[in-house]
Amino acid sequence: MTAWVECLPAPNISCRLSNGTEFRFSGEEVGFNKTIPCRNVSGYSYKVAVALSLFLGWLGADRFYLGYPALVRPTT
């Protein structure tokens, strides 16, 4: 149960390719593709998640509620 996701880098991000050339992203092209595990969020209340996001989002309470306790740094 995985999903194939296209990752779009932020505008003006530069990457040095393996051949030594530098590539600057405009924000509209796909930087890389990655498979990520699907998360089943059934059983969670949309209204509770929105309320947590609005009032306690700066603490990340909504992410904990939905089962995403940390941001994961992508590996290349």
PEPE-V355959 format. One record per pair of residues at least 6 apart in sequence whose C-alpha atoms are under 8 Angstrom apart, sorted by the first residue. I is the first residue (numbers start at 0). J is the second residue. If there is no record, write none. Layout:
I;J  I;J
This chain:
0;36  0;37  1;34  1;35  1;36  1;37  2;34  2;35  2;36  2;37  3;32  3;33  3;34  3;35  4;32  4;33  4;34  4;35  5;29  5;30  5;31  5;32  5;33  6;29  6;30  6;31  6;32  6;33  7;26  7;27  7;28  7;29  7;30  7;31  8;24  8;26  8;27  8;28  8;29  8;30  9;24  9;25  9;26  10;24  10;25  10;26  10;27  11;23  11;24  11;25  11;26  12;23  12;24  12;25  13;21  13;22  13;23  13;24  14;21  14;22  14;23  15;21  15;22  16;22  24;30  40;65  43;65  48;61  48;64  48;65  49;61  51;60  51;61  52;59  52;60  52;61  55;61  59;68  62;68  62;69
